[in-house]
Amino acid sequence: MSKFGELIDANVPVLLDFYADWNEQSIAMHPVLRDVAAALGDKGKVIKIDVDKNKELSQALRIKGLPTLMIYKKGEMVWRQSGEQDANTLISLLRDYLV
């Protein structure tokens, strides 16, 4: 969990994608998240977290639906949504939290 704290304690917005390789909606989000990361550049981070490899963290954060997307800013969760999202919506949300 200490590594998770380091991931989310950034001055830039951090988009977390809790996913599973066996989940169709998670797979559909891969190109969307690539587009989001490219649009943000170094002004934000996009981090994918495999729920099967990170069961303790997934349980602690009560991940139920996949994908679950969260935005953190300076260690605080500022947005959370389950299900597919489009790139423009995510980019807009992340830009709201830029320094």
C-alpha positions as CSV (number, residue, x, y, z in Angstrom):
1,M,0.0,0.0,0.0
2,S,2.9,2.4,0.5
3,K,3.7,2.2,-3.2
4,F,0.1,3.2,-3.9
5,G,0.5,6.2,-1.6
6,E,3.5,7.3,-3.6
7,L,1.7,6.8,-6.9
8,I,-1.3,9.0,-6.0
9,D,0.7,11.7,-4.0
10,A,1.6,13.7,-7.1
11,N,1.2,17.4,-7.9
12,V,-0.3,16.4,-11.3
13,P,-3.6,14.6,-11.6
14,V,-3.3,10.8,-11.7
15,L,-5.9,8.6,-13.5
16,L,-6.0,5.1,-12.2
17,D,-7.6,2.4,-14.3
18,F,-8.5,-0.7,-12.3
19,Y,-8.9,-3.4,-15.0
20,A,-8.7,-7.2,-15.8
21,D,-7.5,-8.8,-19.0
22,W,-10.5,-11.0,-19.1
23,N,-13.0,-8.1,-18.9
24,E,-14.2,-6.8,-22.3
25,Q,-14.9,-3.2,-21.2
26,S,-11.4,-3.1,-19.6
27,I,-9.9,-4.2,-22.9
28,A,-11.9,-1.6,-24.8
29,M,-10.5,1.1,-22.6
30,H,-6.8,0.4,-23.6
31,P,-6.8,2.6,-26.7
32,V,-8.8,5.3,-24.9
33,L,-6.3,5.5,-22.1
34,R,-3.4,5.6,-24.6
35,D,-5.1,8.7,-26.2
36,V,-5.6,10.3,-22.7
37,A,-1.9,9.7,-21.8
38,A,-0.8,11.2,-25.1
39,A,-3.0,14.2,-24.7
40,L,-1.8,14.9,-21.1
41,G,1.9,14.4,-21.7
42,D,3.8,15.2,-18.5
43,K,0.9,17.2,-17.1
44,G,-0.8,14.1,-15.7
45,K,-0.3,10.3,-15.3
46,V,-2.3,7.3,-16.4
47,I,-1.7,4.2,-14.4
48,K,-3.2,0.8,-15.1
49,I,-3.8,-1.5,-12.1
50,D,-4.6,-5.2,-12.7
51,V,-7.2,-6.2,-10.1
52,D,-6.1,-9.8,-10.2
53,K,-2.5,-9.0,-9.4
54,N,-3.5,-6.3,-6.8
55,K,-6.3,-8.0,-4.9
56,E,-5.6,-6.4,-1.5
57,L,-5.6,-2.8,-3.0
58,S,-8.7,-3.6,-5.0
59,Q,-10.5,-4.8,-1.9
60,A,-9.4,-1.8,0.1
61,L,-10.8,0.5,-2.5
62,R,-13.9,-1.5,-2.9
63,I,-13.5,-2.1,-6.6
64,K,-16.7,-3.9,-7.8
65,G,-17.2,-3.1,-11.4
66,L,-14.6,-3.1,-14.2
67,P,-13.1,-1.0,-15.4
68,T,-13.1,1.4,-12.4
69,L,-11.5,4.7,-13.1
70,M,-10.3,7.2,-10.4
71,I,-8.6,10.5,-10.5
72,Y,-6.3,11.5,-7.6
73,K,-4.7,14.9,-7.0
74,K,-2.1,15.3,-4.2
75,G,-3.2,12.0,-2.6
76,E,-6.9,12.8,-2.6
77,M,-9.5,11.0,-4.7
78,V,-11.4,13.7,-6.6
79,W,-13.4,11.6,-9.1
80,R,-14.4,7.9,-9.5
81,Q,-16.6,6.1,-12.0
82,S,-17.1,2.5,-13.1
83,G,-17.6,1.5,-16.7
84,E,-16.3,2.7,-20.1
85,Q,-15.5,6.4,-20.5
86,D,-14.5,8.3,-23.7
87,A,-11.2,10.0,-24.1
88,N,-12.6,13.5,-24.4
89,T,-14.5,13.2,-21.1
90,L,-11.4,11.9,-19.3
91,I,-9.1,14.5,-20.7
92,S,-11.6,17.3,-19.7
93,L,-11.8,15.9,-16.2
94,L,-8.0,15.7,-15.8
95,R,-7.5,19.2,-17.1
96,D,-9.8,20.5,-14.4
97,Y,-7.2,19.3,-11.9
98,L,-4.1,20.6,-13.6
99,V,-2.0,23.0,-11.5
